[in-house]
Amino acid sequence: MTTTALVVDDEVDLCRLMQITLTKMGIKSDVAYTLAQARAYWQENNYDFCLTDLKLPDGSGLELVKEISNSSNSPIAVITAHGSMDLAIEALKLGAFDFVNKPLELPRLRQLVESALKVIHQDNEANATPESSPEQKLLDARLIGNSAVMTPLKNTILKLARSQAPVFLSGESGTGKEVVARLIHDISPRRDGSFVPVNCGAIPSELMESEFFGHKKGSFTGAVADKQGLFQQANGGTLFLDEVADLPLAMQVKLLRAIQEKTVRAIGDTKEIPVDIRILSATHKNLSQLVQEGAFRQDLYYRINVIELKLPTLNTRRDDIPVLAEHFLGMIAHEWQLETPPSLTTEARARLQQHNFAGNVRELRNVLERAVTLAETSLIDISHLGLPDLEDGMGYQPTASQARHNHTDSDTRLDQTANAPITTQPIEDNRDTIRSTDKTINPEQTTTNLHPYRTNMQHYPSMVQRQASRQTEALSNANLRHDVETITQASNQPDVGEKANLSELADVQLPLQGLEHYLQEQEKQLIITALKQAGWNKTQAAKLLGTTFRSLRYRMKKLDIAEDEADE
């Protein structure tokens, strides 16, 4: 079937130009010169999409945008005069698909029409499929959970994916903002293009312009070759600005111009290059408050915050925690190449649902990775989670339906994709301190960093002690035994409530870089010595150290111990 379009503009010459361009693209079009005529055409005919000016003789094109967006799924794009970006942004908020500036550039018009055709093609495929559409299936596979807050979130993501409007993702750290951004790209008409994520807070300010816009050879000291910027890399796709609140003010001005004009100029170049990108941005900070404080430009805020999507915290979707846990355990088993996939006991599931996740989904995965490392078998119990004890009467109580879910077979898990782009970063907490005023050390506040997840583990010193005692029994070498005893002595702490007076330890040489660094170095030396004795056979070295092969590989990676080329 031939695609049909409605063109609405009061300039006759411009309408003829757009009509000729559409005809060359194989699209049949009708022209309306007033708002009333456009309404009549739209009601009498079935158009696939609409292209309208915002300023019409008898009204505003915004009224047409609102009416078409509310009554159908047909994409509608707007034409705006140069300098009328506020009207274009208002149209995007009302449901417009995209916008194009006057004076009209034919390459930009063709890009807009091609994007609209992709949306139409996706809609036709979805209508022809009796079951869930491919986009819905991908959404369910990548965004785990069916709690009350997740259903409207998924519906909103499907709508946002059809549009070209900039989207601002807000939410606490660890809620999965990059996951959602990548998902919006993958189910959008731009999915054939590149998804380019950038952490704005990780780029040095002096290199930021070069990273975003590129540079020409010889444009500055060290520019030994031409470099393509992030905007050019994302051309035809999506640019995701993570932690956008960390952009310096000087860069905010240049970014604003690039977003408005849809052109960039590399450092040292004399001409601007047009780019076709969609901007997605995110931050865990309160961006509106930063605008009031003058730390973020208000005009840039309105450009990137055309549509705001707030992601829910994990504490507001506790029903999804068991499903998320099973999904992450499956991913860990795949990534770590475990023969037997780990599973949670009923008590462990219930304890996860009662925990207050300050780090949200990221913290949940970190907890599970630590638990898999510490568990002796594939069954993870509540003791392996390392979560603090709940106070009496405190904590979340699961509903009856959740309790029934917790008693289901632990081997039953969803068949989810193992390459979901969820980052695993450390969760920061307050570090332990030694109070010099009363000259005492609280042993229960001392933690040993045997893994990269800094959660509260009150019994961690005793765990190090038990591990060291196993090593002492397993190692036959006298030097290794001596080192193990050193670690055991270092990890020995007085009982709860006892205080060790520093004057009694006056003869002990304390490590200059702290207990944590000292124990890490000792552990590293132990592992290297055991590997050398075992001829770098990790299985044999794990037996010598009295630990598991999986735990040894994990600690070697954490301590930056190079592995032998031959993989066991």
FENFEN-V345502 format. One record per residue. N is the residue number from 1. RES is the residue in one small letter. SS is DSSP state (H for helix, E for strand, - for the rest). OMEGA is omega in degrees with one decimal (NA if undefined). Layout:
n=N res=RES ss=SS omega=OMEGA
n=N res=RES ss=SS omega=OMEGA
This chain:
n=1 res=m ss=- omega=-179.1
n=2 res=t ss=- omega=177.4
n=3 res=t ss=E omega=-179.1
n=4 res=t ss=E omega=-178.3
n=5 res=a ss=E omega=175.2
n=6 res=l ss=E omega=179.0
n=7 res=v ss=E omega=-176.4
n=8 res=v ss=E omega=177.6
n=9 res=d ss=- omega=-178.3
n=10 res=d ss=- omega=177.3
n=11 res=e ss=- omega=-174.3
n=12 res=v ss=H omega=-177.8
n=13 res=d ss=H omega=179.5
n=14 res=l ss=H omega=178.3
n=15 res=c ss=H omega=178.7
n=16 res=r ss=H omega=178.7
n=17 res=l ss=H omega=179.6
n=18 res=m ss=H omega=-179.3
n=19 res=q ss=H omega=177.7
n=20 res=i ss=H omega=179.3
n=21 res=t ss=H omega=179.6
n=22 res=l ss=H omega=179.5
n=23 res=t ss=H omega=177.6
n=24 res=k ss=H omega=178.2
n=25 res=m ss=- omega=178.4
n=26 res=g ss=- omega=-177.0
n=27 res=i ss=E omega=176.1
n=28 res=k ss=E omega=-174.9
n=29 res=s ss=E omega=171.1
n=30 res=d ss=E omega=-176.2
n=31 res=v ss=E omega=174.1
n=32 res=a ss=E omega=-175.4
n=33 res=y ss=- omega=178.2
n=34 res=t ss=- omega=178.7
n=35 res=l ss=H omega=-180.0
n=36 res=a ss=H omega=179.0
n=37 res=q ss=H omega=178.8
n=38 res=a ss=H omega=177.7
n=39 res=r ss=H omega=-179.9
n=40 res=a ss=H omega=178.2
n=41 res=y ss=H omega=-175.4
n=42 res=w ss=H omega=179.8
n=43 res=q ss=H omega=-175.9
n=44 res=e ss=H omega=-175.1
n=45 res=n ss=- omega=176.5
n=46 res=n ss=- omega=-179.7
n=47 res=y ss=- omega=178.8
n=48 res=d ss=- omega=174.9
n=49 res=f ss=E omega=-175.6
n=50 res=c ss=E omega=177.0
n=51 res=l ss=E omega=-171.9
n=52 res=t ss=E omega=171.7
n=53 res=d ss=E omega=-178.7
n=54 res=l ss=- omega=-179.9
n=55 res=k ss=E omega=-178.8
n=56 res=l ss=E omega=-175.2
n=57 res=p ss=- omega=-175.2
n=58 res=d ss=- omega=178.5
n=59 res=g ss=E omega=-178.4
n=60 res=s ss=E omega=175.8
n=61 res=g ss=H omega=177.6
n=62 res=l ss=H omega=178.2
n=63 res=e ss=H omega=178.7
n=64 res=l ss=H omega=177.7
n=65 res=v ss=H omega=-178.4
n=66 res=k ss=H omega=-178.4
n=67 res=e ss=H omega=-178.1
n=68 res=i ss=H omega=-179.1
n=69 res=s ss=H omega=-178.6
n=70 res=n ss=H omega=-174.0
n=71 res=s ss=H omega=-177.1
n=72 res=s ss=- omega=176.6
n=73 res=n ss=- omega=-178.7
n=74 res=s ss=- omega=179.1
n=75 res=p ss=E omega=177.6
n=76 res=i ss=E omega=178.9
n=77 res=a ss=E omega=-175.7
n=78 res=v ss=E omega=175.8
n=79 res=i ss=E omega=-176.9
n=80 res=t ss=E omega=177.9
n=81 res=a ss=- omega=179.9
n=82 res=h ss=- omega=-179.3
n=83 res=g ss=- omega=179.1
n=84 res=s ss=- omega=-178.2
n=85 res=m ss=H omega=-179.1
n=86 res=d ss=H omega=177.6
n=87 res=l ss=H omega=178.5
n=88 res=a ss=H omega=178.9
n=89 res=i ss=H omega=177.4
n=90 res=e ss=H omega=178.2
n=91 res=a ss=H omega=178.0
n=92 res=l ss=H omega=178.6
n=93 res=k ss=H omega=180.0
n=94 res=l ss=H omega=176.5
n=95 res=g ss=- omega=178.2
n=96 res=a ss=- omega=-177.9
n=97 res=f ss=- omega=-178.6
n=98 res=d ss=E omega=179.0
n=99 res=f ss=E omega=176.7
n=100 res=v ss=E omega=-175.3
n=101 res=n ss=E omega=168.0
n=102 res=k ss=- omega=-2.8
n=103 res=p ss=- omega=-171.6
n=104 res=l ss=- omega=175.5
n=105 res=e ss=- omega=-174.4
n=106 res=l ss=H omega=177.2
n=107 res=p ss=H omega=178.1
n=108 res=r ss=H omega=177.8
n=109 res=l ss=H omega=179.3
n=110 res=r ss=H omega=177.6
n=111 res=q ss=H omega=-179.4
n=112 res=l ss=H omega=-178.7
n=113 res=v ss=H omega=179.1
n=114 res=e ss=H omega=176.5
n=115 res=s ss=H omega=177.9
n=116 res=a ss=H omega=178.7
n=117 res=l ss=H omega=177.8
n=118 res=k ss=H omega=177.8
n=119 res=v ss=H omega=178.7
n=120 res=i ss=H omega=179.3
n=121 res=h ss=H omega=177.3
n=122 res=q ss=H omega=179.6
n=123 res=d ss=H omega=179.2
n=124 res=n ss=H omega=177.3
n=125 res=e ss=H omega=-179.8
n=126 res=a ss=H omega=179.7
n=127 res=n ss=H omega=-179.2
n=128 res=a ss=H omega=-178.6
n=129 res=t ss=- omega=-178.7
n=130 res=p ss=- omega=179.0
n=131 res=e ss=- omega=-178.3
n=132 res=s ss=- omega=178.9
n=133 res=s ss=- omega=176.9
n=134 res=p ss=H omega=179.0
n=135 res=e ss=H omega=179.5
n=136 res=q ss=H omega=178.3
n=137 res=k ss=H omega=178.2
n=138 res=l ss=H omega=178.9
n=139 res=l ss=H omega=179.9
n=140 res=d ss=H omega=-178.9
n=141 res=a ss=H omega=-174.5
n=142 res=r ss=H omega=179.6
n=143 res=l ss=- omega=-170.4
n=144 res=i ss=- omega=174.0
n=145 res=g ss=- omega=178.5
n=146 res=n ss=- omega=179.2
n=147 res=s ss=- omega=-174.3
n=148 res=a ss=H omega=-177.3
n=149 res=v ss=H omega=-175.5
n=150 res=m ss=H omega=-178.2
n=151 res=t ss=H omega=176.5
n=152 res=p ss=H omega=178.0
n=153 res=l ss=H omega=179.0
n=154 res=k ss=H omega=178.3
n=155 res=n ss=H omega=178.7
n=156 res=t ss=H omega=179.6
n=157 res=i ss=H omega=177.8
n=158 res=l ss=H omega=179.1
n=159 res=k ss=H omega=-178.6
n=160 res=l ss=H omega=-178.6
n=161 res=a ss=H omega=-179.5
n=162 res=r ss=H omega=-174.8
n=163 res=s ss=- omega=173.5
n=164 res=q ss=- omega=-176.2
n=165 res=a ss=- omega=174.4
n=166 res=p ss=- omega=-178.4
n=167 res=v ss=E omega=177.1
n=168 res=f ss=E omega=-179.7
n=169 res=l ss=E omega=179.3
n=170 res=s ss=E omega=-179.6
n=171 res=g ss=- omega=-178.8
n=172 res=e ss=- omega=179.2
n=173 res=s ss=- omega=177.8
n=174 res=g ss=- omega=-178.8
n=175 res=t ss=- omega=175.9
n=176 res=g ss=- omega=-177.6
n=177 res=k ss=H omega=178.8
n=178 res=e ss=H omega=176.6
n=179 res=v ss=H omega=-179.4
n=180 res=v ss=H omega=179.1
n=181 res=a ss=H omega=178.5
n=182 res=r ss=H omega=179.3
n=183 res=l ss=H omega=176.9
n=184 res=i ss=H omega=179.0
n=185 res=h ss=H omega=-172.8
n=186 res=d ss=H omega=178.6
n=187 res=i ss=- omega=-179.8
n=188 res=s ss=- omega=175.2
n=189 res=p ss=- omega=-179.6
n=190 res=r ss=- omega=-173.4
n=191 res=r ss=- omega=176.9
n=192 res=d ss=- omega=176.3
n=193 res=g ss=- omega=-176.5
n=194 res=s ss=- omega=169.5
n=195 res=f ss=E omega=-173.9
n=196 res=v ss=E omega=175.9
n=197 res=p ss=E omega=178.2
n=198 res=v ss=E omega=175.7
n=199 res=n ss=E omega=-174.9
n=200 res=c ss=H omega=-179.1
n=201 res=g ss=H omega=-176.8
n=202 res=a ss=H omega=-178.1
n=203 res=i ss=- omega=175.8
n=204 res=p ss=- omega=-174.9
n=205 res=s ss=H omega=-178.3
n=206 res=e ss=H omega=179.3
n=207 res=l ss=H omega=-171.1
n=208 res=m ss=H omega=-178.5
n=209 res=e ss=H omega=178.1
n=210 res=s ss=H omega=-179.8
n=211 res=e ss=H omega=-176.5
n=212 res=f ss=H omega=-170.7
n=213 res=f ss=H omega=-179.7
n=214 res=g ss=E omega=178.2
n=215 res=h ss=E omega=177.1
n=216 res=k ss=- omega=179.3
n=217 res=k ss=- omega=178.3
n=218 res=g ss=- omega=-178.3
n=219 res=s ss=- omega=175.3
n=220 res=f ss=- omega=-178.6
n=221 res=t ss=- omega=-179.1
n=222 res=g ss=- omega=178.0
n=223 res=a ss=- omega=-174.4
n=224 res=v ss=- omega=179.3
n=225 res=a ss=- omega=175.7
n=226 res=d ss=- omega=178.8
n=227 res=k ss=E omega=177.9
n=228 res=q ss=E omega=-179.1
n=229 res=g ss=- omega=-178.7
n=230 res=l ss=H omega=178.5
n=231 res=f ss=H omega=178.6
n=232 res=q ss=H omega=178.6
n=233 res=q ss=H omega=-177.8
n=234 res=a ss=- omega=-177.8
n=235 res=n ss=- omega=-176.1
n=236 res=g ss=- omega=-177.7
n=237 res=g ss=- omega=-173.3
n=238 res=t ss=E omega=174.6
n=239 res=l ss=E omega=-178.0
n=240 res=f ss=E omega=-179.9
n=241 res=l ss=E omega=178.7
n=242 res=d ss=E omega=-176.7
n=243 res=e ss=- omega=-177.2
n=244 res=v ss=H omega=179.2
n=245 res=a ss=H omega=-178.5
n=246 res=d ss=H omega=177.9
n=247 res=l ss=- omega=174.8
n=248 res=p ss=- omega=-175.4
n=249 res=l ss=H omega=-179.3
n=250 res=a ss=H omega=179.8
n=251 res=m ss=H omega=179.4
n=252 res=q ss=H omega=179.2
n=253 res=v ss=H omega=-178.1
n=254 res=k ss=H omega=178.2
n=255 res=l ss=H omega=179.0
n=256 res=l ss=H omega=-179.7
n=257 res=r ss=H omega=-179.6
n=258 res=a ss=H omega=-179.8
n=259 res=i ss=H omega=-177.8
n=260 res=q ss=H omega=-174.5
n=261 res=e ss=H omega=-177.0
n=262 res=k ss=- omega=176.2
n=263 res=t ss=E omega=177.0
n=264 res=v ss=E omega=176.0
n=265 res=r ss=- omega=-179.4
n=266 res=a ss=- omega=177.6
n=267 res=i ss=E omega=-179.7
n=268 res=g ss=- omega=179.5
n=269 res=d ss=- omega=-178.4
n=270 res=t ss=- omega=-177.3
n=271 res=k ss=- omega=178.9
n=272 res=e ss=- omega=-178.3
n=273 res=i ss=E omega=177.3
n=274 res=p ss=E omega=178.3
n=275 res=v ss=- omega=178.8
n=276 res=d ss=- omega=-177.6
n=277 res=i ss=- omega=170.8
n=278 res=r ss=E omega=-177.5
n=279 res=i ss=E omega=167.5
n=280 res=l ss=E omega=-178.2
n=281 res=s ss=E omega=-177.2
n=282 res=a ss=E omega=171.3
n=283 res=t ss=E omega=175.8
n=284 res=h ss=- omega=-180.0
n=285 res=k ss=- omega=177.7
n=286 res=n ss=- omega=-173.0
n=287 res=l ss=H omega=179.5
n=288 res=s ss=H omega=176.8
n=289 res=q ss=H omega=177.1
n=290 res=l ss=H omega=176.4
n=291 res=v ss=H omega=179.1
n=292 res=q ss=H omega=-179.8
n=293 res=e ss=H omega=179.5
n=294 res=g ss=- omega=-179.6
n=295 res=a ss=- omega=179.0
n=296 res=f ss=- omega=-176.1
n=297 res=r ss=- omega=-178.5
n=298 res=q ss=H omega=-178.3
n=299 res=d ss=H omega=176.6
n=300 res=l ss=H omega=178.4
n=301 res=y ss=H omega=-179.8
n=302 res=y ss=H omega=179.4
n=303 res=r ss=H omega=-177.0
n=304 res=i ss=H omega=-177.1
n=305 res=n ss=- omega=176.7
n=306 res=v ss=- omega=175.6
n=307 res=i ss=E omega=179.8
n=308 res=e ss=E omega=178.1
n=309 res=l ss=E omega=-178.7
n=310 res=k ss=E omega=-178.3
n=311 res=l ss=- omega=-177.5
n=312 res=p ss=- omega=175.4
n=313 res=t ss=- omega=179.4
n=314 res=l ss=H omega=179.8
n=315 res=n ss=H omega=177.6
n=316 res=t ss=H omega=179.1
n=317 res=r ss=- omega=-176.8
n=318 res=r ss=H omega=177.3
n=319 res=d ss=H omega=-176.8
n=320 res=d ss=H omega=-174.1
n=321 res=i ss=H omega=178.3
n=322 res=p ss=H omega=-179.9
n=323 res=v ss=H omega=177.7
n=324 res=l ss=H omega=-179.6
n=325 res=a ss=H omega=178.3
n=326 res=e ss=H omega=178.2
n=327 res=h ss=H omega=-179.4
n=328 res=f ss=H omega=178.3
n=329 res=l ss=H omega=175.5
n=330 res=g ss=H omega=177.1
n=331 res=m ss=H omega=179.7
n=332 res=i ss=H omega=179.0
n=333 res=a ss=H omega=179.4
n=334 res=h ss=H omega=-176.7
n=335 res=e ss=H omega=-178.4
n=336 res=w ss=- omega=177.9
n=337 res=q ss=- omega=179.8
n=338 res=l ss=- omega=-179.7
n=339 res=e ss=- omega=179.8
n=340 res=t ss=- omega=-179.9
n=341 res=p ss=- omega=178.6
n=342 res=p ss=- omega=178.9
n=343 res=s ss=E omega=-177.4
n=344 res=l ss=E omega=171.1
n=345 res=t ss=- omega=178.8
n=346 res=t ss=H omega=179.8
n=347 res=e ss=H omega=-179.7
n=348 res=a ss=H omega=177.1
n=349 res=r ss=H omega=-178.6
n=350 res=a ss=H omega=-179.4
n=351 res=r ss=H omega=177.6
n=352 res=l ss=H omega=179.9
n=353 res=q ss=H omega=179.5
n=354 res=q ss=H omega=-175.2
n=355 res=h ss=- omega=175.7
n=356 res=n ss=- omega=-174.4
n=357 res=f ss=- omega=176.8
n=358 res=a ss=- omega=-180.0
n=359 res=g ss=- omega=174.2
n=360 res=n ss=H omega=-172.4
n=361 res=v ss=H omega=179.2
n=362 res=r ss=H omega=179.0
n=363 res=e ss=H omega=178.7
n=364 res=l ss=H omega=179.3
n=365 res=r ss=H omega=179.0
n=366 res=n ss=H omega=178.5
n=367 res=v ss=H omega=-178.5
n=368 res=l ss=H omega=177.6
n=369 res=e ss=H omega=177.2
n=370 res=r ss=H omega=-179.0
n=371 res=a ss=H omega=178.2
n=372 res=v ss=H omega=179.8
n=373 res=t ss=H omega=-174.4
n=374 res=l ss=H omega=-177.1
n=375 res=a ss=- omega=178.6
n=376 res=e ss=- omega=179.8
n=377 res=t ss=- omega=179.5
n=378 res=s ss=- omega=179.9
n=379 res=l ss=E omega=-177.8
n=380 res=i ss=E omega=179.8
n=381 res=d ss=- omega=-177.9
n=382 res=i ss=H omega=-179.5
n=383 res=s ss=H omega=-179.3
n=384 res=h ss=H omega=-176.5
n=385 res=l ss=H omega=179.4
n=386 res=g ss=- omega=-179.8
n=387 res=l ss=- omega=-180.0
n=388 res=p ss=- omega=179.5
n=389 res=d ss=- omega=177.0
n=390 res=l ss=- omega=174.2
n=391 res=e ss=- omega=-178.5
n=392 res=d ss=- omega=178.0
n=393 res=g ss=- omega=-178.5
n=394 res=m ss=- omega=176.9
n=395 res=g ss=- omega=-178.5
n=396 res=y ss=- omega=177.6
n=397 res=q ss=- omega=-178.7
n=398 res=p ss=- omega=177.9
n=399 res=t ss=- omega=-178.5
n=400 res=a ss=H omega=179.5
n=401 res=s ss=H omega=178.1
n=402 res=q ss=H omega=178.6
n=403 res=a ss=H omega=176.4
n=404 res=r ss=H omega=179.3
n=405 res=h ss=H omega=-178.9
n=406 res=n ss=H omega=-178.1
n=407 res=h ss=- omega=177.3
n=408 res=t ss=- omega=-178.4
n=409 res=d ss=- omega=-176.5
n=410 res=s ss=- omega=179.4
n=411 res=d ss=- omega=179.9
n=412 res=t ss=- omega=-178.3
n=413 res=r ss=- omega=-177.8
n=414 res=l ss=- omega=176.2
n=415 res=d ss=- omega=-176.1
n=416 res=q ss=- omega=177.5
n=417 res=t ss=- omega=-176.2
n=418 res=a ss=- omega=-177.2
n=419 res=n ss=- omega=178.2
n=420 res=a ss=- omega=-171.5
n=421 res=p ss=- omega=179.8
n=422 res=i ss=- omega=-176.4
n=423 res=t ss=- omega=176.3
n=424 res=t ss=- omega=-179.9
n=425 res=q ss=- omega=-179.8
n=426 res=p ss=- omega=175.0
n=427 res=i ss=- omega=-173.5
n=428 res=e ss=- omega=171.5
n=429 res=d ss=- omega=179.8
n=430 res=n ss=- omega=-179.8
n=431 res=r ss=- omega=-178.8
n=432 res=d ss=- omega=-178.9
n=433 res=t ss=- omega=174.8
n=434 res=i ss=- omega=-176.7
n=435 res=r ss=E omega=-176.7
n=436 res=s ss=- omega=-175.7
n=437 res=t ss=- omega=180.0
n=438 res=d ss=- omega=174.8
n=439 res=k ss=- omega=-179.8
n=440 res=t ss=E omega=176.5
n=441 res=i ss=- omega=176.2
n=442 res=n ss=- omega=-174.4
n=443 res=p ss=H omega=-175.3
n=444 res=e ss=H omega=178.1
n=445 res=q ss=H omega=-179.2
n=446 res=t ss=- omega=-179.6
n=447 res=t ss=- omega=178.8
n=448 res=t ss=- omega=-174.2
n=449 res=n ss=- omega=177.3
n=450 res=l ss=- omega=179.9
n=451 res=h ss=- omega=-172.5
n=452 res=p ss=- omega=-175.6
n=453 res=y ss=- omega=-170.7
n=454 res=r ss=- omega=176.3
n=455 res=t ss=- omega=-178.5
n=456 res=n ss=- omega=177.5
n=457 res=m ss=- omega=-172.9
n=458 res=q ss=- omega=-177.0
n=459 res=h ss=- omega=-175.5
n=460 res=y ss=H omega=177.9
n=461 res=p ss=H omega=179.1
n=462 res=s ss=H omega=177.9
n=463 res=m ss=H omega=176.3
n=464 res=v ss=H omega=-179.7
n=465 res=q ss=H omega=179.1
n=466 res=r ss=H omega=179.8
n=467 res=q ss=H omega=-179.6
n=468 res=a ss=H omega=179.3
n=469 res=s ss=H omega=175.8
n=470 res=r ss=H omega=179.3
n=471 res=q ss=H omega=-179.2
n=472 res=t ss=H omega=179.7
n=473 res=e ss=H omega=-174.3
n=474 res=a ss=H omega=-173.6
n=475 res=l ss=- omega=178.4
n=476 res=s ss=- omega=-178.1
n=477 res=n ss=- omega=-175.8
n=478 res=a ss=H omega=-179.3
n=479 res=n ss=H omega=177.9
n=480 res=l ss=H omega=-179.3
n=481 res=r ss=H omega=179.3
n=482 res=h ss=H omega=179.4
n=483 res=d ss=H omega=177.8
n=484 res=v ss=H omega=180.0
n=485 res=e ss=H omega=178.5
n=486 res=t ss=H omega=178.6
n=487 res=i ss=H omega=180.0
n=488 res=t ss=H omega=179.3
n=489 res=q ss=H omega=-178.8
n=490 res=a ss=H omega=-177.3
n=491 res=s ss=H omega=177.1
n=492 res=n ss=- omega=-178.8
n=493 res=q ss=- omega=176.2
n=494 res=p ss=- omega=-179.0
n=495 res=d ss=- omega=-180.0
n=496 res=v ss=- omega=178.6
n=497 res=g ss=- omega=178.4
n=498 res=e ss=- omega=178.7
n=499 res=k ss=- omega=179.2
n=500 res=a ss=- omega=179.4
n=501 res=n ss=- omega=-177.0
n=502 res=l ss=H omega=179.7
n=503 res=s ss=H omega=178.4
n=504 res=e ss=H omega=-179.7
n=505 res=l ss=H omega=-174.2
n=506 res=a ss=- omega=-177.6
n=507 res=d ss=- omega=-178.2
n=508 res=v ss=- omega=178.8
n=509 res=q ss=- omega=-178.5
n=510 res=l ss=- omega=179.3
n=511 res=p ss=- omega=-175.9
n=512 res=l ss=- omega=-176.2
n=513 res=q ss=- omega=175.4
n=514 res=g ss=H omega=-177.0
n=515 res=l ss=H omega=-176.4
n=516 res=e ss=H omega=-180.0
n=517 res=h ss=H omega=-179.4
n=518 res=y ss=H omega=-178.5
n=519 res=l ss=H omega=176.8
n=520 res=q ss=H omega=179.8
n=521 res=e ss=H omega=178.6
n=522 res=q ss=H omega=179.3
n=523 res=e ss=H omega=179.4
n=524 res=k ss=H omega=179.5
n=525 res=q ss=H omega=177.8
n=526 res=l ss=H omega=-177.5
n=527 res=i ss=H omega=179.7
n=528 res=i ss=H omega=179.4
n=529 res=t ss=H omega=179.2
n=530 res=a ss=H omega=178.4
n=531 res=l ss=H omega=178.8
n=532 res=k ss=H omega=179.2
n=533 res=q ss=H omega=-178.4
n=534 res=a ss=- omega=-178.3
n=535 res=g ss=- omega=-178.5
n=536 res=w ss=- omega=171.0
n=537 res=n ss=- omega=-172.6
n=538 res=k ss=H omega=177.8
n=539 res=t ss=H omega=179.3
n=540 res=q ss=H omega=179.6
n=541 res=a ss=H omega=177.9
n=542 res=a ss=H omega=177.3
n=543 res=k ss=H omega=178.5
n=544 res=l ss=H omega=-178.3
n=545 res=l ss=H omega=179.1
n=546 res=g ss=- omega=179.9
n=547 res=t ss=- omega=-178.7
n=548 res=t ss=- omega=178.2
n=549 res=f ss=H omega=-179.6
n=550 res=r ss=H omega=179.7
n=551 res=s ss=H omega=179.4
n=552 res=l ss=H omega=179.2
n=553 res=r ss=H omega=-179.6
n=554 res=y ss=H omega=-178.0
n=555 res=r ss=H omega=176.5
n=556 res=m ss=H omega=179.5
n=557 res=k ss=H omega=-178.6
n=558 res=k ss=H omega=-177.0
n=559 res=l ss=- omega=178.7
n=560 res=d ss=- omega=176.5
n=561 res=i ss=- omega=-176.5
n=562 res=a ss=- omega=178.7
n=563 res=e ss=- omega=175.5
n=564 res=d ss=- omega=-178.1
n=565 res=e ss=- omega=179.2
n=566 res=a ss=- omega=179.4
n=567 res=d ss=- omega=-176.7
n=568 res=e ss=- omega=NA
